[in-house]
Amino acid sequence: MTPMLTTSTSIWQLKLTLSTFFAIFLVMKQSNPAYHHGDLRAALLKTATEMIAEQGMESLTLRALSKRIGVSRTAPYRHFSDKSALLAVVAEEGFKRLYHKMQAAMKPAEGDIALQFQKMGVAYVQYAVENPTHYRLMFSCEAESQAQDPAIGTAGESVFDLLVETIRKGQAQAQFKPGESLDLAYVAWSAVHGLATLIVDAQIHSEFDMEALTLLTTQTVVEGMRLR
């Protein structure tokens, strides 16, 4: 009898050990150690941007985000206090991407300030069309979150400052009309931002050639800036 009891006990202990092992394995898997050492924040921002593009801002929750990445529900709170804080940083990243897209568009036209100005405007509209939900977030989130997170205001201002700086260069080269560069920048921004918003919100009929309309809008702005 004793050997049988010992065998039964050993089997029971083995099962217990295996159960404990798999429980620990599942916990480790859920905690996703691949996101340690700062990678989690980047993963949260990247995945949040993807989810916003796919399903819109309203559908994004920290719980759904955690599930998609494969981390615990509390993991996002190590980096963001709530959903609003996360959206503010996603918006900030959007302004940074827009800034770099505009800069990249200007490079091939170095030496021609008017063409650079136009390409910058085209890049602005393209970014909005390529990232409509993110674009809406950038401007809806800015006013609400700027007081809490000044970084988003700084990122947005860098885009506008690039516009102002280009106008000043054009004035210095006697290519653009004199006047308050800030005022002229608001005029130019109103044109491209207005067009971008109309396209993103489907307020312009789809039969229009959006690329041609963007070129016409930016060309008209440039012509209005030129020194006569």
N, C-alpha and C positions, 0 to 999 in steps of 0.2 A: 504493500500500500504506500509505503513511504516514497519509493521511486516514482510512482504515478503522481503522487502529490507534488513531488519536486518537479516533475516534467510539466504538469499543469501550471504550476507557479511560474516556471521559466517561460512558458508560452505566454502567460498573462503579462509577465514583465516585459517580454519582447513587444507585445502589442502596445503596451503602455508607452514604451520607449519610441516605437514607430509613430504613434499618435502624437506624442510630444514633439517629435522631430518635424512632422508635417505641419503641425500648428505653428511652430517657430518659423518654418520655411514660408508659410503663407503670410505671416506678419512681416517677414523680411521682404517678401515680394511686394506687398502692398506699400511698404515704406519707400520702395524704389530708391536704393542707395546711389543709383547712378546720378541722382540730382543733388547730391551733397556738394559742399564747397562752392556755393554760389550759382551752380547750374540751374537750380530750381527756379530762381527768379526769371532767368532768361527763357526757360521752358514755359513758365506761366504766361509771360508776355507774348511769346510766339503763338502759343496755343489759343490764348484769348483772342488774339488778332484773327486767327483762322476761324474760330467759332463765331466771331462777330460778322465776318464776311459771309459765312455760311447761313447763319440763322438770325442775325440782327442783334442789337445790343440788349434788347429786353430778355432774350433767352439765355443770356450769359449769367451763370451763378458760380460762386466759388465751389460749391459742391459738385456741379456738373464739370467744372474745370478740373477739379481734383480727380474725379472719376476717369476723365478722358486721358489725363497724364499718367494715372496709376499711382497716386500718392494718397496719403491719409487726408481726411476732410479738414484737418487742422493745419496741414502743411502750408497752404497759401497764406495763412495768417502770420507766418514768420516774416513775411515780406510786405503784406498789404493788410491794413486794418479792416478794410471792407471792400465791397465791390466798387464803390465810388473811387476809392484810392487807386485800385487797379486800373479802372477806366481812365483816370487822369494820366497815369504813366503811359498807357497804351496810346492816348491822344498825343502826349509829348513825343513818343517815338514816331508817330505819324508825321508831325511837323518836321522832325529831323530828317525823315526819309524824303519828304517833299523838298526840303532845302537842298539836299544832295542831288535830287533829280533835276532841280532847276540849275544848279551849278554845273552839272554834267552836260546839260543841254546847251549851255552857253559856251563851253570850251571850244568846240569846233569853229565858232564864229569869232574867235579872238581877233581884235583889230577892227571889227565892224560893230560898233556899239548899238546901232539901230537893230541890226540882225540879232545880236545877243538879247536885246530887250524883247524882241518878238519871240525868240526861241524859249525864253524864260516863261513868257505867257502861255505858249503852247504846252510846255511841260507841266504847268500848273493845272491846266484843264485836263490833260492826259492823266495826271495823277488822280484827279477826282473821278474820272470816268473808270479808271482801272481799279479804284478802291472806294466805291461809293459809300458803303456803310462806315468805313473807317473815316472817310472825309466828313461825313455828317457828325460823327463822334467828335472829331477834332474841334469843330466849331461849337457844337452844343455843350461840350464838356468844358471848354476853355473859360467861358464866363462864370460858370458855376464853381469851378475848382481852382481858379487862379489865386484866390485869396488864401486857400488852404495849401496849395502847392505852387509856389512861384515858378517852379521849373517849367511848367507847361506854358506860362505866359512868356518866359524867356525864349522857349523854342519857337513859339508862334511869332514873336517879335523878330527873330533872326530871319525868317522868311520875308517879312515886310522890310526889314533893314536892307536886305539884298536888293530889293526893288528900289528903295530910296538911293542906295549907293550907286546903282547903275544909272539912274537918272542924273545924279550929280556928275558922274563921269561924262555922260553925254553933254551936259551943259558946259563942263570944263573944256570939252573938245569942240564946242560951238556946233554940236549936232542937234541938241535939243533946245527948245525955247527957254529963255530965262524965266525965273519966277521961283516961288517957294517949292522946293523939291518934294516936301511932305505933301503938299496939296496935289501936285501932279501924280504922286505915288497913289494917293487915295482914288484919283480918277481912274488910273490904270488898273488898280486892284478891283475897283467896282465893276469894271468891264469884264475881266477874266473870271472873277469870283461869281459874278452874276450869271455868266454863260455856263460856267461849271455847275452851278446849283440848278439851273434850269434843265440841263442835260441829265444830271443825276436824279432829279425829281420827275423826270419824264414829262416836262412841260413843253418840250419841243417835239414836234411830230417826227416819228422815226424815219419818214421818207427823206428828211433832210440829210445831206452829207455833213456829218458832224465835224469831220476833219477839215473840210473846206470852210465850214462856218467858223471854226476855231481860227483858221488862218486869216479869214476875212476880218474877224474881230480884232485879232492882234495887229494885223496890218493897219487897220483903221486907227487903233490906239497909237501906233508908232508914227503914222502920218500926222496925227494931231499933236505929237510931241516935237516934231521936227521944227527946226528954226527956219523961218521963211526968209 
